[in-house]
Amino acid sequence: MTDEIKNAEYQQAIAQLDVKTAQELPKTSTVGYLLWSLAIPPITTFWVMYSAWKKGVLYKLMPNMIIVYSILFGLWSMLMFSASGAFSSYLNQQVASAPGFDKIMAIILTVGGISSGIYFRVKGKKEGTVSLIWISLMTVILLLQVYAGVHQLSFVSAVVTKAQDINIGM
C-alpha cells in the first residue's frame, strides 16, 4: 500500500514539474527574428542569432532559419546554374556550364539543411532545447551555403564576362 502511495506522489510530482517547466519556457515567436535575418543577410543574420541567444530562443530559431535559408539557397542555385544555359541560347554559342561538383554540393547543402532543420525543430519542441554542438553544426551549414552561393555568383560573373567578350568580338 505504501508503494502505491509513493508511486502516486511521484507521478504527481512529475506532473507538477512538467507544468512548471512548460510555464518557464520562453513563449517567443521566431517569425520576427526570421524576417529581420533576411533584411540584410550577413549582418542582420548574425545580429538576430545573437539576440535570440540572449533571449534563450536560439534553439527555436536556428532550425526554422536553416529551413528558410536552405529553400532560398536551393532556388538561388537553380537560378545560378541555369544562367549559363540562358546565355548559351542568347548567343547561339556554347557557354561553359556549372561544374558538376558545385551542383552536387548545392543539392547536398539544400537537402541537408532542410532535413536537419526539420529534425532539430522536432527535437527542440520535444526536449525544449537543442545542444550547442547541433546549433554550431547548423551554423556551419549556413556558412557553407553562403560560401557556395558566392562561389556560384563568381561562376555566373565569369560566364557574363565571357559572353561580353564573345559579343564584343562579333
N, C-alpha and C positions, 0 to 999 in steps of 0.2 A: 504494500500500500504506500509506503513512504517513497519507493522508487517511482511510482506513478505520480505522486505529488511533486517530486523533484523534477521529473520529466516535464510535467505541465508548467512548472515555474520556469524551467529552462526554455521551453518553447515560447512562453510569454515574454521572457527577457529578450529573446532573439527578435520577436516581432516588434517589440518596443524599440530595439536598436535599429532595425530596418526602417521604421518610421522616422526616427530621429536622423538617421543618415540621409534619408531622402529629403528631409526638410533642410538639411545643412548644405546640400549640393547647390551650387550656383545655378540659377534658372536663366542664364543669359543666352539670348539667341545669337547665332553666328552669322545671320544674314547680313547685318550691318558691317560686321568685320569683313565678310567676303566681298561686299560691294566696295568698301574702302580699299581693299587689297588690289582690286582691279583698276583703281583710279590712275595711278602712275606706277605700274607694276614693280620695278625693282625697289623703289624707295618705300612706297606705301605697304608693300607686302611685308617687308621686314618690320616696319613700324607697327603694323597690325599684329604680327606674330608676337612682338614684344608686349604690346598692350594686352593681348589675350593671355599671355603667360602671367602678367602681373595680376590679372583678374581671376586666374585659375581656370580658364576655359580653353586653353590651348589644345587639350586632348579632344575637345569637341570640334574646334576649328580646323585643325590640320587634316583630318580625314575628308571633311567637306571641301577644303581648299584644294587638296590634291585631286579630288574627283573633278572639280570645276576646271582646274588648270590642265589636267590631263585631256579632258574633252577639247578644250581650246587648243592645246598643243597638237592633238590629232588633226583638228581642222586646219590649223596652220601648216602642218606637214603636208597634208593633201594639196593645199594651195601652192606651197613651195615646190613640190615635186611635179606638179602639173604645169608649172611656169615654162619649163624647157620645151614641153610639147606645144604650148601656145606660141612660143617664139619660132619653133620649127615650122608650124603651119603658116605663120605670118610671113616668114622669109622664104618659104618654099625651099629650105635647105635643112640639112640635118644639123641639129644643135646637140651638144653633149647632154645626156640625161643624168639624173642624180645617181651617185654611186649606190650600189646595192647595200653596202654596209650602213649607209645613212638611212635607207628605207627600213632595214631590219631593226636598227636601233630606235627609230621613230615608233615602229609597231610595238617593240618590247617596252619602251618607256610609256607609251599610251596605255597599253593593256595592263602593264604592271602598276601604273599609277592608279587607274580606275579600280582594279581588283584590290589593291592594298588599301585604298581609301574606303571601299565598301567593307572590307574585313575589319579594319580598325574602327570604323564608325559603329559597327555592330558590337565589337569588343568593348569600346568605350561606353556604350549605353549599358551593357551588361555589368561591367566591372566598375563603372564610374570614373575610370581613369585609363590612360594609356601610358606605358612605360616611356621614359625619356629616350631610351635606345630606339624604340619604334618611331617616336616623333623625329628623332635625328635621321632615321632611315627615310622617312617621308620628305624631310628637308633635303636630303641628298638627291632623292628622285626629282624634286622640284628644281634643284640646281642643275642637274643633268639635262632636264628638259629645256631650261634656259640656255645652257651651253649648246645643245643640239639645235635649238631654234636660231641662235646667232650663226651657227655653222651653216645651216640651211640658207639663211639670208645672204651670207657671203657667197654661197654657190650661185644663187639667183643673180646676185650682183655681177659675178663673173660671166654668167650667161648673157646678161643685158649688155655688158661691156663688149663681149664678143659679137653680139648681134649688131651693136652700133658700128663696130669696126667693119663688119661684113657689109652693112648698109652704106657706110661712107665710101667703101671701096668700089661700089657699083657704079 
